[in-house]
Amino acid sequence: MSDYSSQFLRVEVIAHTAVVTFNNPPAHTWTAQSLADLRDLILKLNKDKDIYALVLTGDGSKFFSAGADLNVFADGDKQIAAEMSDIFGQAFETLANFGGVSIAAINGYAMGGGLEVALACDIRISEQHAVMALPEASVGLLPCAGGTQNLALLVGEGWAKRMILCGERLDADKALKVGLVEEVVAQGEGKSAAIALAAKVAKQSPVAVTACKRLIQKNRIMPINKVLIQERQAFVDLFDSLDQKEGVQAFLDKRKPVWQNK
């Protein structure tokens, strides 16, 4: 546990990685409070120069997260719907804009908003027994936390439509095949695999990683000819950083760099 922990999110800092475990049993459904906690946590981590990566996982072995608690929407109150969709958006968009590298360790069912939080991460590692779906249309709703957009970006329009419009669930192997996840590991090994991958991030300059991530994600909103100009400028801008000087000098000195994230 760390000072970053809250009622629904247990946070452990391992070297330069913040490991966040969802803690709202039994299915780790999202509430307005847990979503606000996630948003606020990411904002704090962005200010912590010692945190380069983030791992998200669910407590236990059955659920990563089952998404929203449908009891919240049972009375059909549009104001509640508006408030919940807004906080979902705030939380997951803030996660998507995390300055470091975010990795989802999907250790069980990832349904609805539970899959959407994984879609907001940079990388997804799935345990062999995990199941992923966006089943909102089966109860008269739709994915409102980035699901319709982020899923299509990852797997293409066809598979996004199969999952959202046809309610198709994917097991880990199928998710890997269509590009929904980047790696599949044995049951119980997702968290350790994600932490090991996050440790590789610490070998990179955090300043350079942040700049690269922003450029990669710009292809979602900008034509390539405009992003290529920004890419070249971002390269030049890195020369204002201490990390650039340290990285080059460490290479020439044949030693490991000591990053300052500055």
Contacts in CASP RR format, 6 or more apart in sequence:
PFRMAT RR
TARGET T0000
AUTHOR 0000-0000-0000
METHOD contacts of the structure
MODEL  1
MSDYSSQFLRVEVIAHTAVVTFNNPPAHTWTAQSLADLRDLILKLNKDKD
IYALVLTGDGSKFFSAGADLNVFADGDKQIAAEMSDIFGQAFETLANFGG
VSIAAINGYAMGGGLEVALACDIRISEQHAVMALPEASVGLLPCAGGTQN
LALLVGEGWAKRMILCGERLDADKALKVGLVEEVVAQGEGKSAAIALAAK
VAKQSPVAVTACKRLIQKNRIMPINKVLIQERQAFVDLFDSLDQKEGVQA
FLDKRKPVWQNK
1 10 0 8 1.000
1 11 0 8 1.000
1 12 0 8 1.000
2 11 0 8 1.000
2 12 0 8 1.000
2 13 0 8 1.000
2 18 0 8 1.000
4 11 0 8 1.000
4 13 0 8 1.000
4 18 0 8 1.000
4 41 0 8 1.000
4 44 0 8 1.000
4 45 0 8 1.000
5 11 0 8 1.000
6 34 0 8 1.000
6 37 0 8 1.000
6 41 0 8 1.000
7 23 0 8 1.000
7 33 0 8 1.000
7 34 0 8 1.000
7 37 0 8 1.000
8 22 0 8 1.000
8 23 0 8 1.000
8 24 0 8 1.000
8 31 0 8 1.000
8 33 0 8 1.000
8 34 0 8 1.000
8 37 0 8 1.000
9 20 0 8 1.000
9 21 0 8 1.000
9 22 0 8 1.000
9 23 0 8 1.000
9 34 0 8 1.000
9 37 0 8 1.000
9 38 0 8 1.000
9 41 0 8 1.000
10 20 0 8 1.000
10 21 0 8 1.000
10 23 0 8 1.000
10 59 0 8 1.000
11 18 0 8 1.000
11 19 0 8 1.000
11 20 0 8 1.000
11 21 0 8 1.000
11 41 0 8 1.000
12 18 0 8 1.000
12 19 0 8 1.000
12 21 0 8 1.000
13 19 0 8 1.000
13 51 0 8 1.000
14 195 0 8 1.000
15 199 0 8 1.000
15 202 0 8 1.000
16 50 0 8 1.000
16 51 0 8 1.000
16 52 0 8 1.000
16 53 0 8 1.000
16 198 0 8 1.000
16 199 0 8 1.000
16 201 0 8 1.000
16 202 0 8 1.000
17 51 0 8 1.000
17 52 0 8 1.000
17 53 0 8 1.000
17 54 0 8 1.000
17 55 0 8 1.000
17 195 0 8 1.000
17 198 0 8 1.000
17 199 0 8 1.000
17 201 0 8 1.000
17 202 0 8 1.000
18 45 0 8 1.000
18 51 0 8 1.000
18 53 0 8 1.000
18 54 0 8 1.000
18 55 0 8 1.000
19 55 0 8 1.000
19 57 0 8 1.000
19 191 0 8 1.000
19 195 0 8 1.000
20 38 0 8 1.000
20 41 0 8 1.000
20 54 0 8 1.000
20 55 0 8 1.000
20 56 0 8 1.000
20 57 0 8 1.000
21 57 0 8 1.000
21 58 0 8 1.000
21 59 0 8 1.000
22 28 0 8 1.000
22 34 0 8 1.000
22 56 0 8 1.000
22 57 0 8 1.000
22 58 0 8 1.000
22 59 0 8 1.000
22 64 0 8 1.000
22 65 0 8 1.000
23 58 0 8 1.000
23 59 0 8 1.000
24 30 0 8 1.000
24 31 0 8 1.000
24 34 0 8 1.000
25 59 0 8 1.000
26 62 0 8 1.000
26 63 0 8 1.000
27 62 0 8 1.000
27 63 0 8 1.000
27 65 0 8 1.000
27 66 0 8 1.000
27 67 0 8 1.000
27 109 0 8 1.000
28 58 0 8 1.000
28 59 0 8 1.000
28 63 0 8 1.000
28 64 0 8 1.000
28 65 0 8 1.000
28 66 0 8 1.000
28 67 0 8 1.000
28 114 0 8 1.000
29 65 0 8 1.000
29 66 0 8 1.000
29 67 0 8 1.000
29 68 0 8 1.000
29 69 0 8 1.000
30 65 0 8 1.000
30 67 0 8 1.000
30 68 0 8 1.000
30 69 0 8 1.000
30 88 0 8 1.000
30 113 0 8 1.000
30 114 0 8 1.000
30 117 0 8 1.000
31 69 0 8 1.000
31 72 0 8 1.000
32 83 0 8 1.000
32 84 0 8 1.000
32 87 0 8 1.000
35 87 0 8 1.000
35 88 0 8 1.000
35 90 0 8 1.000
35 91 0 8 1.000
36 87 0 8 1.000
36 90 0 8 1.000
36 91 0 8 1.000
38 91 0 8 1.000
38 94 0 8 1.000
38 95 0 8 1.000
38 117 0 8 1.000
39 87 0 8 1.000
39 90 0 8 1.000
39 91 0 8 1.000
39 94 0 8 1.000
39 95 0 8 1.000
42 54 0 8 1.000
42 94 0 8 1.000
42 95 0 8 1.000
42 97 0 8 1.000
42 98 0 8 1.000
43 94 0 8 1.000
45 51 0 8 1.000
45 54 0 8 1.000
45 98 0 8 1.000
46 98 0 8 1.000
46 99 0 8 1.000
49 206 0 8 1.000
49 260 0 8 1.000
49 261 0 8 1.000
49 262 0 8 1.000
50 261 0 8 1.000
51 100 0 8 1.000
52 100 0 8 1.000
52 101 0 8 1.000
52 198 0 8 1.000
52 201 0 8 1.000
52 202 0 8 1.000
52 204 0 8 1.000
52 206 0 8 1.000
52 209 0 8 1.000
52 261 0 8 1.000
53 100 0 8 1.000
53 101 0 8 1.000
53 102 0 8 1.000
53 103 0 8 1.000
53 198 0 8 1.000
53 199 0 8 1.000
53 201 0 8 1.000
53 202 0 8 1.000
54 98 0 8 1.000
54 100 0 8 1.000
54 101 0 8 1.000
54 102 0 8 1.000
54 103 0 8 1.000
54 121 0 8 1.000
54 198 0 8 1.000
55 102 0 8 1.000
55 103 0 8 1.000
55 104 0 8 1.000
55 105 0 8 1.000
55 191 0 8 1.000
55 194 0 8 1.000
55 195 0 8 1.000
55 198 0 8 1.000
56 102 0 8 1.000
56 103 0 8 1.000
56 104 0 8 1.000
56 105 0 8 1.000
56 117 0 8 1.000
56 118 0 8 1.000
56 121 0 8 1.000
57 64 0 8 1.000
57 104 0 8 1.000
57 105 0 8 1.000
57 106 0 8 1.000
57 107 0 8 1.000
57 190 0 8 1.000
57 191 0 8 1.000
57 194 0 8 1.000
58 64 0 8 1.000
58 65 0 8 1.000
58 105 0 8 1.000
58 107 0 8 1.000
58 108 0 8 1.000
60 107 0 8 1.000
61 107 0 8 1.000
61 108 0 8 1.000
61 129 0 8 1.000
61 187 0 8 1.000
61 188 0 8 1.000
62 108 0 8 1.000
62 109 0 8 1.000
63 107 0 8 1.000
63 108 0 8 1.000
63 109 0 8 1.000
64 104 0 8 1.000
64 105 0 8 1.000
64 106 0 8 1.000
64 107 0 8 1.000
64 108 0 8 1.000
64 109 0 8 1.000
64 110 0 8 1.000
64 114 0 8 1.000
64 118 0 8 1.000
64 130 0 8 1.000
65 109 0 8 1.000
65 110 0 8 1.000
65 111 0 8 1.000
65 113 0 8 1.000
65 114 0 8 1.000
65 117 0 8 1.000
66 109 0 8 1.000
66 111 0 8 1.000
66 112 0 8 1.000
66 114 0 8 1.000
67 111 0 8 1.000
67 112 0 8 1.000
67 113 0 8 1.000
67 114 0 8 1.000
67 115 0 8 1.000
67 116 0 8 1.000
68 84 0 8 1.000
68 88 0 8 1.000
68 112 0 8 1.000
68 113 0 8 1.000
70 139 0 8 1.000
72 80 0 8 1.000
72 84 0 8 1.000
73 80 0 8 1.000
73 81 0 8 1.000
73 84 0 8 1.000
73 141 0 8 1.000
85 144 0 8 1.000
85 145 0 8 1.000
88 113 0 8 1.000
88 116 0 8 1.000
88 144 0 8 1.000
88 145 0 8 1.000
89 144 0 8 1.000
89 145 0 8 1.000
89 146 0 8 1.000
91 117 0 8 1.000
91 145 0 8 1.000
92 116 0 8 1.000
92 117 0 8 1.000
92 119 0 8 1.000
92 120 0 8 1.000
92 145 0 8 1.000
92 146 0 8 1.000
93 120 0 8 1.000
93 146 0 8 1.000
95 102 0 8 1.000
95 117 0 8 1.000
95 120 0 8 1.000
95 121 0 8 1.000
96 120 0 8 1.000
96 121 0 8 1.000
96 150 0 8 1.000
96 217 0 8 1.000
99 209 0 8 1.000
99 210 0 8 1.000
99 213 0 8 1.000
100 122 0 8 1.000
100 201 0 8 1.000
100 206 0 8 1.000
100 209 0 8 1.000
100 210 0 8 1.000
100 213 0 8 1.000
101 122 0 8 1.000
101 123 0 8 1.000
101 198 0 8 1.000
101 201 0 8 1.000
101 209 0 8 1.000
101 213 0 8 1.000
102 120 0 8 1.000
102 121 0 8 1.000
102 122 0 8 1.000
102 123 0 8 1.000
103 121 0 8 1.000
103 122 0 8 1.000
103 123 0 8 1.000
103 124 0 8 1.000
103 125 0 8 1.000
103 194 0 8 1.000
103 197 0 8 1.000
103 198 0 8 1.000
104 110 0 8 1.000
104 117 0 8 1.000
104 118 0 8 1.000
104 121 0 8 1.000
104 123 0 8 1.000
104 124 0 8 1.000
104 125 0 8 1.000
104 194 0 8 1.000
105 125 0 8 1.000
105 127 0 8 1.000
105 190 0 8 1.000
105 191 0 8 1.000
105 193 0 8 1.000
105 194 0 8 1.000
106 118 0 8 1.000
106 124 0 8 1.000
106 125 0 8 1.000
106 126 0 8 1.000
106 127 0 8 1.000
106 130 0 8 1.000
106 132 0 8 1.000
106 172 0 8 1.000
106 181 0 8 1.000
106 190 0 8 1.000
107 127 0 8 1.000
107 130 0 8 1.000
107 187 0 8 1.000
107 188 0 8 1.000
107 190 0 8 1.000
107 191 0 8 1.000
108 127 0 8 1.000
108 129 0 8 1.000
108 130 0 8 1.000
108 131 0 8 1.000
109 130 0 8 1.000
109 131 0 8 1.000
110 118 0 8 1.000
110 130 0 8 1.000
110 131 0 8 1.000
110 132 0 8 1.000
110 133 0 8 1.000
111 131 0 8 1.000
111 132 0 8 1.000
111 133 0 8 1.000
111 134 0 8 1.000
111 135 0 8 1.000
112 133 0 8 1.000
112 134 0 8 1.000
112 135 0 8 1.000
112 136 0 8 1.000
112 143 0 8 1.000
113 134 0 8 1.000
113 143 0 8 1.000
113 145 0 8 1.000
115 132 0 8 1.000
115 133 0 8 1.000
115 134 0 8 1.000
115 147 0 8 1.000
115 151 0 8 1.000
116 134 0 8 1.000
116 143 0 8 1.000
116 145 0 8 1.000
116 146 0 8 1.000
116 147 0 8 1.000
116 150 0 8 1.000
117 145 0 8 1.000
118 124 0 8 1.000
118 132 0 8 1.000
119 146 0 8 1.000
119 147 0 8 1.000
119 150 0 8 1.000
119 151 0 8 1.000
119 154 0 8 1.000
120 145 0 8 1.000
120 146 0 8 1.000
120 150 0 8 1.000
122 213 0 8 1.000
123 182 0 8 1.000
123 197 0 8 1.000
124 180 0 8 1.000
124 181 0 8 1.000
124 182 0 8 1.000
124 183 0 8 1.000
125 181 0 8 1.000
125 182 0 8 1.000
125 183 0 8 1.000
125 184 0 8 1.000
125 185 0 8 1.000
125 190 0 8 1.000
125 193 0 8 1.000
125 194 0 8 1.000
125 197 0 8 1.000
126 132 0 8 1.000
126 172 0 8 1.000
126 175 0 8 1.000
126 176 0 8 1.000
126 181 0 8 1.000
126 183 0 8 1.000
126 184 0 8 1.000
126 185 0 8 1.000
126 190 0 8 1.000
127 172 0 8 1.000
127 184 0 8 1.000
127 185 0 8 1.000
127 186 0 8 1.000
127 187 0 8 1.000
127 188 0 8 1.000
127 189 0 8 1.000
127 190 0 8 1.000
128 172 0 8 1.000
128 173 0 8 1.000
128 184 0 8 1.000
128 185 0 8 1.000
128 186 0 8 1.000
128 187 0 8 1.000
129 172 0 8 1.000
129 187 0 8 1.000
130 171 0 8 1.000
130 172 0 8 1.000
130 175 0 8 1.000
131 169 0 8 1.000
131 170 0 8 1.000
131 171 0 8 1.000
132 169 0 8 1.000
132 170 0 8 1.000
132 171 0 8 1.000
132 175 0 8 1.000
132 180 0 8 1.000
132 181 0 8 1.000
133 163 0 8 1.000
133 167 0 8 1.000
133 168 0 8 1.000
133 169 0 8 1.000
133 170 0 8 1.000
134 143 0 8 1.000
134 147 0 8 1.000
134 151 0 8 1.000
134 163 0 8 1.000
134 164 0 8 1.000
134 167 0 8 1.000
135 167 0 8 1.000
135 169 0 8 1.000
136 142 0 8 1.000
136 143 0 8 1.000
136 144 0 8 1.000
136 164 0 8 1.000
137 164 0 8 1.000
137 165 0 8 1.000
137 167 0 8 1.000
138 167 0 8 1.000
142 148 0 8 1.000
142 164 0 8 1.000
143 151 0 8 1.000
143 164 0 8 1.000
147 164 0 8 1.000
148 160 0 8 1.000
148 164 0 8 1.000
151 159 0 8 1.000
151 160 0 8 1.000
151 163 0 8 1.000
151 164 0 8 1.000
151 180 0 8 1.000
152 160 0 8 1.000
153 220 0 8 1.000
154 179 0 8 1.000
154 180 0 8 1.000
155 163 0 8 1.000
155 178 0 8 1.000
155 179 0 8 1.000
155 180 0 8 1.000
159 178 0 8 1.000
159 180 0 8 1.000
162 168 0 8 1.000
163 169 0 8 1.000
163 170 0 8 1.000
170 178 0 8 1.000
170 180 0 8 1.000
172 181 0 8 1.000
172 184 0 8 1.000
173 184 0 8 1.000
175 181 0 8 1.000
175 184 0 8 1.000
176 182 0 8 1.000
176 183 0 8 1.000
176 184 0 8 1.000
183 193 0 8 1.000
185 193 0 8 1.000
201 209 0 8 1.000
202 259 0 8 1.000
205 241 0 8 1.000
205 243 0 8 1.000
205 244 0 8 1.000
205 246 0 8 1.000
205 247 0 8 1.000
205 257 0 8 1.000
205 259 0 8 1.000
206 243 0 8 1.000
206 259 0 8 1.000
206 261 0 8 1.000
207 238 0 8 1.000
207 241 0 8 1.000
207 243 0 8 1.000
207 244 0 8 1.000
207 259 0 8 1.000
207 261 0 8 1.000
207 262 0 8 1.000
208 238 0 8 1.000
208 241 0 8 1.000
208 243 0 8 1.000
208 244 0 8 1.000
211 234 0 8 1.000
211 237 0 8 1.000
211 238 0 8 1.000
214 234 0 8 1.000
215 227 0 8 1.000
215 230 0 8 1.000
215 231 0 8 1.000
215 234 0 8 1.000
218 227 0 8 1.000
218 230 0 8 1.000
219 227 0 8 1.000
238 244 0 8 1.000
241 262 0 8 1.000
242 260 0 8 1.000
242 262 0 8 1.000
243 257 0 8 1.000
243 259 0 8 1.000
243 260 0 8 1.000
243 261 0 8 1.000
243 262 0 8 1.000
246 257 0 8 1.000
246 258 0 8 1.000
246 259 0 8 1.000
246 260 0 8 1.000
247 257 0 8 1.000
250 256 0 8 1.000
250 257 0 8 1.000
250 258 0 8 1.000
251 257 0 8 1.000
END
